[in-house]
Amino acid sequence: MNASNLFLLSATTALALVSEILAFDSQNVLPKSEIMQLKGAVGPESIAFDRNGEGPYTGVGDGRILKWQGQYWADYAVTSSQRKNCTRPFAPEMEHVCGRPLGLRFDTKTGDLYIADAYLGLQVVGPKGGLATPLVQKCQGKPLIFTNDIDIDDHDDVIYFTDTSTKYQRRQYFTSLLSGDSTGRLMKYTKSTKEVTVLLGGLAFANGVALSKDRSFVLVAETSNCRILRYWLKGPYKGKHDTFAVLPGFPDNIKINSRGEFWVALQSFAPLMSISEYSGLLGGGQLHATAMKLSEDGRVLEVLEDVEGKTLRSISEVHEKNGKLWIGSVVMPFLGVYRL
């Protein structure tokens, strides 16, 4: 199939997905979620469990990565050594100094934790935690200024990650959305050679990343365009990309479960909202949580919501583990936990 036919197939699939999603009956069950408070911290953007099943681990707004110890949160790692003034839970003006860990993934072979720090690039810390080591802070001679999410191919020792924008930092995320900025990138880091490759450019707010179970493709959320793209790593379409899902809201992180299905965190749920409408929701406090599960071929399998935002208002990630959904938020001072 040539590129034009692939594009036509992608567009047809996108229209079908829109119709399917809008017709899908959602379940307003997320208000039943339990809350795990973060004392003195906010913004648990991403969630990870180590190879022993311990955790969750999460990165917060003051630059720390925390680990749940069963009854309390303990400091596990940091991405910056300059932490003298990193004492406030939320201080955007200090994020470039203190670090802001976003996407987290463990390497199941080594036990290392890989971190996408919005300001300090791709980093890694060993199983004992502590100060992380920078891996990638530049690409094509220019600093990374908004590293966002990450996934790992443990088999091929390759890391996929997103660079949301080459113009705007994380604390300017809303300006990036409103401006129509499309300088985001999907990138690949090869451990053996330390080579960084840009797989896809020109993305409108490149965000969540997830590798398929068979490693034949990697997904990337293009938040501003309310869609998820699929970049083919193997097979007849290798090196090409198409539309995996068009969504009725703004996708953040994507997480695969043990069955090869994908959980997508949506920042709102309304039919193909515009950025200006999204801005109005932020100002009016009407955002609510939506977790959408997609099959490995992009079909809608389940939609869970907190329609009135009673328990969960804004979510950034949905991680399925041990019969529960662990739900992160880049702005809230807690994690949500919903029992399936």
C-alpha positions in Angstrom: 0.0 0.0 0.0 1.5 3.4 -0.9 1.5 6.5 1.3 -1.6 8.1 -0.3 -3.7 4.9 0.3 -2.4 4.7 3.9 -3.5 8.3 4.4 -6.9 7.6 3.0 -7.2 4.5 5.2 -6.1 6.7 8.2 -8.8 9.4 7.5 -11.5 6.8 7.0 -10.5 5.1 10.3 -10.5 8.4 12.1 -14.1 9.2 11.0 -15.2 5.8 12.1 -13.6 6.2 15.5 -15.3 9.5 16.1 -18.7 8.0 15.4 -17.9 5.0 17.6 -16.7 7.1 20.5 -19.7 9.5 20.4 -22.1 6.6 20.4 -20.3 4.7 23.2 -22.1 4.6 26.6 -19.7 5.8 29.3 -19.9 4.8 32.9 -19.9 7.5 35.6 -18.0 5.4 38.1 -14.8 7.3 38.8 -16.4 9.3 41.7 -16.0 6.0 43.6 -12.2 6.2 43.4 -10.2 6.2 46.6 -7.8 9.1 47.2 -4.1 8.7 48.1 -3.1 12.1 49.4 0.4 13.5 48.8 1.4 15.4 51.9 3.3 18.6 50.9 3.3 17.7 47.2 1.2 18.2 44.1 1.1 17.0 40.5 1.6 13.2 40.4 1.8 13.3 36.6 2.9 9.7 35.9 2.8 6.4 37.7 5.2 3.4 37.7 5.8 0.2 39.5 9.2 -1.5 39.7 10.0 -5.0 38.5 9.2 -6.4 42.0 5.8 -4.9 41.9 6.6 -2.3 44.5 5.2 1.2 44.3 3.5 3.2 42.9 6.3 5.7 42.2 5.4 9.2 41.0 7.0 12.5 40.1 5.7 15.7 41.8 5.9 19.4 41.2 8.9 20.2 43.4 11.2 17.9 41.4 11.1 14.8 43.6 10.1 11.3 42.7 8.2 9.6 45.5 7.6 5.9 46.4 4.6 4.6 48.2 5.8 2.5 51.2 2.4 1.0 52.1 1.5 3.6 54.7 3.4 6.7 53.6 5.3 8.3 50.7 9.1 8.4 50.9 11.6 10.3 48.8 13.1 8.1 46.1 14.9 10.2 43.5 15.5 13.7 42.2 16.6 15.0 38.8 18.5 18.1 39.9 21.3 18.6 42.4 20.3 22.2 42.9 17.6 21.8 45.5 18.4 24.4 48.1 15.3 26.4 47.4 13.0 23.6 46.2 10.8 23.6 49.2 7.4 24.7 47.8 5.0 22.0 46.4 4.1 24.2 43.4 6.6 26.8 42.1 6.6 27.0 38.3 9.3 29.7 38.3 11.7 27.2 40.0 11.0 24.1 37.8 14.0 24.7 35.5 16.2 24.6 38.6 14.5 21.9 40.7 13.4 19.7 37.8 9.9 18.6 36.9 9.7 14.8 36.4 6.8 13.8 34.1 6.9 10.4 32.4 8.3 7.5 34.3 9.1 3.9 33.2 11.1 1.1 34.7 13.5 -1.1 32.7 12.4 -4.5 33.8 15.8 -6.1 33.0 18.0 -3.7 35.0 15.6 -2.2 37.5 16.6 1.3 36.4 14.0 4.0 36.4 13.9 6.2 33.3 12.6 9.7 33.7 11.3 12.3 31.3 12.1 15.6 33.1 10.3 18.5 31.4 13.4 20.8 31.7 16.3 18.5 32.3 15.7 16.0 29.5 15.8 12.2 29.6 17.4 10.8 32.8 18.0 7.5 34.6 18.4 6.5 38.2 19.4 3.1 39.5 17.3 0.7 41.7 18.4 2.4 44.9 17.2 5.8 43.8 19.0 9.1 44.6 20.2 11.7 42.0 19.4 10.7 38.5 22.0 10.8 35.7 21.2 12.8 32.5 21.1 10.8 29.2 19.7 13.2 26.6 19.5 17.0 27.1 20.1 18.1 23.5 19.0 17.1 20.1 20.5 18.4 16.8 22.6 20.8 18.9 19.7 22.4 20.7 18.6 21.9 24.3 15.4 19.9 25.0 13.0 22.3 26.7 9.8 20.2 27.2 10.5 16.5 27.6 7.2 14.9 28.4 6.6 11.1 28.3 8.6 7.9 27.8 8.3 4.2 27.0 10.9 1.5 26.8 11.6 -1.4 24.5 13.4 -3.7 26.9 14.1 -6.2 24.2 15.9 -3.9 21.8 17.1 -1.5 24.5 15.5 1.5 22.9 13.7 4.3 24.6 10.9 6.3 22.9 10.1 9.7 24.3 8.3 13.0 23.4 9.6 16.5 23.1 6.4 18.5 23.4 7.7 21.8 21.9 10.9 23.4 20.8 9.5 26.9 21.6 7.6 26.6 24.9 8.6 25.2 28.3 6.3 23.2 30.5 5.2 26.2 32.6 4.1 27.8 29.3 2.0 24.8 28.3 -1.2 26.7 27.9 0.4 29.3 25.6 1.7 26.4 23.5 -1.9 25.0 23.2 -3.5 28.3 22.4 -0.8 29.3 19.9 -1.2 26.3 17.7 2.4 25.4 18.1 3.3 22.3 16.1 7.0 21.9 16.9 6.6 18.7 19.0 8.5 15.5 18.2 8.5 11.8 18.8 12.1 10.6 19.5 14.1 7.5 19.9 17.2 6.9 22.1 19.3 3.9 21.4 21.1 2.8 24.6 24.0 1.0 22.9 25.0 3.9 20.7 23.5 6.8 22.7 22.1 8.0 19.4 19.0 10.2 19.4 16.7 10.0 16.3 13.6 12.1 15.5 10.9 9.7 14.3 8.1 12.3 13.8 8.2 16.1 13.8 5.6 18.8 13.4 3.4 17.5 16.2 0.9 19.7 18.0 1.8 19.3 21.6 3.4 15.8 21.5 2.5 14.1 24.8 1.9 10.5 25.9 3.9 7.6 24.4 3.1 3.8 24.5 4.8 0.9 22.7 2.5 -1.9 21.4 2.7 -5.3 23.0 4.3 -6.9 19.9 6.6 -3.8 19.5 5.4 -3.3 15.9 4.3 0.3 16.5 4.5 3.1 19.0 1.7 5.5 19.9 2.0 9.2 20.5 -0.7 11.6 21.8 -1.0 14.8 19.8 -2.9 16.7 22.5 -3.8 19.9 20.6 -5.3 17.9 17.7 -7.3 15.6 20.0 -5.8 12.4 18.5 -3.4 9.6 18.9 -0.9 8.8 16.1 0.6 5.4 15.3 4.2 5.2 14.1 5.0 1.9 12.6 8.3 0.3 13.7 8.0 -3.0 11.8 6.1 -4.6 8.9 5.0 -3.2 5.5 4.3 0.3 6.9 7.6 0.7 8.7 8.6 4.3 9.0 5.1 5.6 8.2 2.4 6.9 10.5 -1.3 7.0 10.6 -4.2 8.0 12.9 -4.9 5.5 15.6 -7.7 7.3 17.4 -9.5 10.6 17.2 -10.7 11.5 20.6 -13.5 13.7 22.1 -11.1 15.5 24.4 -7.4 16.3 24.9 -5.3 13.1 25.5 -2.4 13.2 27.9 -0.5 10.0 28.8 -1.1 6.5 27.3 -0.4 3.3 29.2 -0.6 -0.3 28.0 -2.0 -3.0 30.2 -1.0 -6.7 30.4 -3.5 -7.6 27.6 -2.0 -5.1 25.1 -4.9 -2.6 25.5 -4.3 1.1 26.0 -5.6 3.4 28.7 -5.8 7.0 27.7 -6.3 9.9 30.1 -8.4 12.7 28.7 -8.4 16.2 30.2 -12.0 16.8 29.2 -14.9 15.0 27.4 -16.9 16.9 24.8 -17.3 16.3 21.1 -14.2 17.6 19.4 -13.8 20.7 21.6 -11.8 23.6 20.3 -8.8 25.0 22.3 -10.9 28.1 23.1 -13.6 25.9 24.6 -11.0 24.0 26.6 -9.8 27.3 27.9 -13.3 28.2 29.0 -13.5 24.9 30.9 -10.3 25.5 32.7 -11.5 29.0 33.7 -14.9 27.8 34.8 -13.8 24.7 36.7 -15.9 22.3 34.7 -13.2 19.8 33.8 -13.8 16.2 34.7 -11.9 13.0 34.5 -12.3 10.6 31.6 -10.4 7.3 31.2 -10.7 5.6 27.9 -9.6 2.1 27.1 -8.7 1.3 23.4 -8.0 -2.0 21.8 -4.7 -2.7 20.1 -6.3 -1.7 16.8 -7.9 1.5 18.2 -11.4 0.4 19.0 -13.2 1.8 22.0 -13.5 -0.8 24.7 -14.5 1.2 27.8 -15.1 4.8 28.9 -15.0 5.7 32.6 -15.8 9.1 33.9 -16.3 11.4 36.9 -18.9 13.5 35.1 -19.3 16.2 37.8 -15.7 16.1 38.9 -16.7 15.1 42.4 -13.6 13.1 43.2 -11.4 13.4 40.1 -11.4 16.6 38.1 -8.2 16.6 36.0 -6.2 13.5 35.1 -3.0 12.9 33.3 -2.5 9.1 33.4 -4.4 5.9 33.9 -2.3 2.9 34.9 -3.9 -0.6 35.2 -2.2 -2.8 37.9 -3.5 -5.5 40.2 -7.1 -5.1 39.4 -7.0 -1.3 40.0 -6.7 1.8 37.9 -4.1 4.1 39.4 -4.9 7.7 38.2 -2.4 10.5 38.1 -3.0 14.3 37.8 -0.5 17.0 36.9 -2.3 19.5 39.1 -3.9 17.7 42.0 -2.3 16.8 45.4 -3.3 13.1 45.3 -3.6 9.9 43.2 -6.9 8.3 42.5 -7.4 4.5 42.8 -10.4 2.9 41.1 -11.1 -0.8 41.7 -12.1 -2.6 38.5 
